């Protein structure tokens, strides 16, 4: 760990960025900055804590690209020009139609598979794939609309097919391969990465890493695939990964699973839903990792850009270093206790189960039990029968629980003077933050739900069970 000034950065600008995020209620969870190979900022916003995994969402695709490069170096795969069907298990390849035979690994990596996929909002193709029993077979049966390699379409099933290719060629899962050839060399041990029903690691998302371990991935890219004295990924693969293969949209070019924003020349990124970022700028010798639950990363990124003042050390700045230390304390602290207004209907609605009309959230029924202030909880039943119970803090502070070892889920609730109840179900490590506004009307419920990264804002009606 180094002071920002020792690495040519301004503590004052970094403090301003953290204070801006806090003052504007940006749903940032962490900011980690590595410059000249050392950490200059490792910031965690309440209630997210150090040494905690975070869902990196589609940053997973960039990691899978690295694994494809490593599998090529070790000759498990033949390279970007290898056709997909020759890399798949023969039983999976048998599900591929004639049109799929021309898809190369590079077409999947550059999101130019030719499938009719990635052109509609909300990624319905991914949702449909996940509803089947055999995800690889479903992806291979997606209709083709153009020749492979000719049209960009952000299609997550492409990367699940790549995961299947890695699994078939290496005779282990993408997770197992990553542990041996990528994570172990970098000293990354705290990993969660689920698989489908056939054992194929989710290729498009759902990888969980600690922010500092995300920074190691960024440093590996910055150092052209080398880690200490070991070439983990070939330099040629790194160069190809961040080469402009196609114009993805008006703002970004796309490489092999990596984005190149045009706004900042020389920058390349791994990006994920909700604000997950591994950003690398070789010219500035800097890696920036940001995690969160729905915000515009440039809102805080602009302060980081401003903070880079010199390639060499700056004069010591004790006053601004104290300012930064105070800002770090401020973002990590729980809010001041707030006394919740207790409505007269408390006993009537506590624990009452409300059946909800059909809704995009997939929630069948909901209840809030706050009769015991030391054991309040949000209780949700999903359409698939799954039941979720989240402890709630009733004083403005979160109560948390762990899932899958280290992922943090947190909840809190607050009564308003008019009898409305607001509950935050902050899945924190898993990105989504749901804000439920309950308005109780005798046995009816008017529920407004807000979640910015996937669902937006919607209103759902409910009625109490008899």
N, C-alpha and C positions, 0 to 999 in steps of 0.2 A: 504494500500500500504506500502511496506517495501523495504528497500535497499536489494539488493541481498546478501550482506555480512552478514546481520543480520539473514539470513536464510541459511547460509552456501554455498553461491554461489558467483562466481567471476564476478563483473561488467565488468572487462576487457575482459573476454572471451565472455560475452554477447555482448559487444560493437563490438568485432571482428566479431561476427556472423552477426550482422546487417550491418556492413561496407562491409563484404564479399558479402552479398546479393545485396547491392546497387551497388558495383563495378562490379559485374558479371551480372547485369541486371536480377537477378532472379525475376520471377513474383510473389513475395510474397506480400500478402495484409496485413496480421497481424500476430503477434506472442504474445501470452499471456501465462505467466508462473505463476503457483500457487505452492508455496512450504510451507509446514507446515501450510497450510490453509490460507495463505495470498498471495496477488499478489506481485510478485517481478519484473515483466516486463509486460508492456502493450503497445506494439509497433504497429504503423500503418504506412504503406508505402504509399506515395503519389500515386494516389489521394484518396485512401481509408481512411476513417475517423472514429474516435471513434463513438460509439452509432449508428452504421450502421449495418443493417442485411447483412448476407452473405448466399448464397446458400450453404448448407453443403453437397449436393450431397448424396452419399450412406452412409454417417454418419447417414442419416435418418433411415437406416435399424437397426442400433444399438439402436436408440431411440424407434423404433417400437418394438424391442425385450423387452425393459424396459416396454413398455405399455402392452405387452402380459403377462409379469410377474405380473404387477399390477392387470390386469384383472383376473388373476388366484388367486391372494391373496384375491381379493374381490368376488371371486366365480362366476364371470361372465363366466369365462372359467374353465374347469376342470383340466387343466394342460397340460404339454408337450405331454402326451400320448393320449390326446383327438384326435379323428379323425377330419379331416378338415370338412367333410360333415356334421357332427353333430353340428359344430359351425356356419355353414353358414345359411343364410336365406333359407327356404325350396325351394323357387323358384330358387335360385342359385344352391342349392344342386341337383336339378333335372337336371341341365346341366352337372353334373358329371357322367362320365362313370363308369363302374364297376371297372376298374383298379385304378381309383382315390379314391375309397372307402377306400383303405388301407393307404392313406397318413395321417400321424399324424402332429400335429402342430410342434413337434420337428423336423420332416423331412423338413419342410419348413424353420424353424429357422436355421438349420445346412446346408442348401443348398443341401439336399439329397432327393429331392422330388420324384425322379425317372422320371421326365419329360425329354424329349429330348430338353433340354434348358440349356444354359450356357456353351456350348462347342465350340461356334464359336465366332470369334472376332467381336466387334462392337455391341453386344447384339441385333441381329436381332429380337429375340422373343419379346423383349420389344418394339421395333419399330413397329412390326406388331400388337401387342396388342393395342398400342396407336392409331392405324389407324382405329380401329373398334368402333362401337357404344356401345358395352357392354364388358368392359375390363375383368371383372370377368368371364363371360361366355367364352370368348376367351381363357383365361388362363386355365380354367378347361378342355378345349378341346385340350390342347397341347398333342401330342403323348407321351406315356410312353415307355421308353426303358429298364429300369431295375426296380427291386423291390425297393420301397421306403426305404430309410435309408442305401443304399449300395454304392452310388457313388456321389461324390461331383461335382456339376456343378453350377457355379455362375449365378443364374437365378433370375433376378429382379422380374418377375411376381410372384415368390413364396411369396414375401413380400407384393405384392398387394392383394394376397389371404388372407394373415394374417390380413391386414387392413380390408378386408371385414368381416373376422371372428370377429374381435373386434367390428366393427360397428353393426353386427347382434346381438351379444351377449349382448352388452351394450346399444343398442337402441340409439346410438349417433355415430357421426363420430369419427375416431381416433383422429382428431384434438380436437373435443369437449371433448372427454375423457381425452386427454392429458392436456388440459387447467385445468380441475378440479383436476386430480389426480397426475400430474407430474409438469406442468409448474407453477401452482398457489402455491404449497408448496415451490418451489424453487425461487419464486419471478420473474419468467420469464413472461413478458407481451408483448414484441414486437416480434410477431411471424407471419409468413406467411407460409401457408401449403395448397396447392391447392388440389382439388378433381376432380375425373373423372365425366363424364356426369351423372352418377347414384348417385353422392354424396359420393363416396368412396374416402377417403383421399389417396393420392399417397403414397403407402407403401414403395416404394423402394428409393425415392429421392424427391427432390424439396422443402424440408423443409428449411426455412430461419430463422436463429438465429443470434443474435449479438455474437461476439467472447467471451465476458465475460459470456454470458449465456451458450455457449458451455462449458466453463470452469466449470460452475455449474454442468452440466451433468457429467463431469469428476470427480468432487469432490464427487458427489453422489456415483459413482462407487468406488472411493477410500475409502469412509467411509462405504462401504458394504451396501449401500442402505439407510443409515440414513442421515437425514438433520435436523440439530439442534436437537430438542427433538422428532422428528417424524420419524418412519420407513416408508419411502415412497415406497420402494421396499424391498421384503424380502431378507435377507442375503443368503438364500438358492438359490434364483434365481440369485443373483449376482455371487455366487460361480459357479453355473452351466453355466452361460453365458461366463465365462472366463476359463472354463475347456476345455482341448483339446478334441473335439468331433471327429475331422477328420483332416487329413493332406490335406490342400487345395492345396498346391503346394510345390515346393522345398524350399521356404523361409518362409512359414507361416502355422500355424495351425489355425483352425477355431472353435469357440464356438457357442453360440446362438446369431448370428449376430455380434460377436466381433472377431477381429483378434489377434493372438499371434505371432508376428515376432520371429523367432528363433535366430536372430542376437543378440538380447538383452534379455536374460532370465529374466522372471518376468514382462516384459512389455506387456500390452494389449492395443488395439487401436480400435477406430471407424475411418474408413477411407472412403474417398470420392474422386471421380474423380477430377483431377486438383491440388491435394495437400492438400485437407481438412483433418484435423486430430484432434482427441481428444486422446492424448496418456497419459496413466497412468502407473506409476511405483510405486507400494506400498512400495517396499523396500527403495526407495528414498523419499517417501512421496511427490511425485511431480505429477502435471498435466500440460501438455503442449498442447496448442491449436494453430494450425497453419491454416491459410486460404490463398488461392492464386488462380492463374489462369494458372497453368501449370508449375511445377518445381519438382525437386526431394527433398522431405522434409528432407532427411538425410543431404543434403548439408548445411542446417542451423542447423539441429538437432545435428550434431557432435559438434558444438560449445556449445550447451546447455548441452550435456553430459559432456564435458570438464569442464563446469562452475560449476558443482556440485562437490564441494571440501570436504564438511564435513556435518554431520548431525546436528552439533551445529554451533553457530555463528562463523564467521571469524573476524579478526581484521578489523576495519574501514579502508577504502581505498579511501580517498577523490580524489586522482588523477584519478583513474579508474572510480569512480562514475561521475566525470566531463566528462571523455571520453565517458561514456555511455549516459549522458545527451546530449552531442554534437551529438552522433550518432543518438539518437532519433529525435533531431531537423533536422538532415541531411536527414533522410529517409522520414520525413513528409513534407519537403519543395518542392515547385514546382521548376522545373529546371530553370536555367537562361534563360532569353528571347533570342530567336534565330530569327534573321530576315530572313523571308522566301524569297527565290529567286522567282521573279515573271516572269514566262515564257511569251514569246510574244503571245502565243496562249491562254492566259487567257480568253479573252472575248469569244473566239470560243467554249471553252469546258465548261465554267461555266454554270451549269444548264442543259447541254445537257444530255438527257436520252439515255442510251445505253441498248439495248436488249441483253441479254446474252444467249449463248448456254446452253443447259440443263446441270445442275451441281449438285454435292452432297449437296451444300449449300441450294438448293431450292430457289435461287435468280433468278427472271425473268428479272429484270431491275435494273439499278443502275445509280445514278447521284450524282455529287458533285456541290453544289452551293456555290461559294466563292466570288461572285461579291461584296458583302458587308462584309468586314473583321470582322464586329461586329456581323454578323448573318450568318456565314458560316454553312453549314450543309451537312451531308451525307444522301442521300435519297435512300431507298431500297424498291423494290416491290417484295414480295415473290410469289411463284407459287400458293399459296392458296389465293392470292389477298390481304393479309395483307401488310400494308405499314408502314415502320419504318422511322422515322426522328430523326437523332442524331445531336445535335449542335456540332460544331467543333471549337477548338481553333487553331489559325493559327500562334502561336508564341512559339510552343514547350510545351505549357501548355494545360491541358485538359479543356473542357467545359462539364459540367455534367447536367444530368436531373434525376429525380426520377421516379421510377416505383413501383407500389404496395405499396405506402406509404413511404418506406425508402430505397429500393434497388437503388443503384447508377449505372447509365450507363454513360460512359464518352467517349469523342472523341477528337481527335486532328489531324492536318494535317501538312505536311511539303513539300514544293517544293524543288526539287533538280536542280542543275544548268543545267543538260541535259534535263530538261523539264518533268521528271517523277514526279509523285505525290504519296506520301505515306500517307495513312489515317489509323489511329488506331481507331477501334471501340471496345472499352474496356467495356465489359458488367460487369466487375468488381464484383459487388455483385452476379452476375449470372455466374461467373467463366470464360467464354470464352473471349479471347482477339483476335480479328481478325485484322490482318495487311494486308491492301490492297495496292498493288503497281500498280499504273496506268501508262501505257505507251500509249500515245495518238498518233495515226497515221492517220492523215486526219480524216475520219469518222469511222475508226476502233479503237478498244480498245483491248489492250493486258493486261489482269488483272492476277496478281499472288496473291493468297490469302494464308496466313499462319495462322493456329490456332492449337496449339500443343495438346490440350486435347482430341479432337474428330476427326478433319479433316486432320491434317497434312498440307502439302503444295500442292496446285493444281493450274493449269493454266486454265483460262477461256477466251474465245474470245467473243468480243461483237461488235455490230455495232450500230451506232447512228440512232435513229428514225428520219424519215423524217419530 
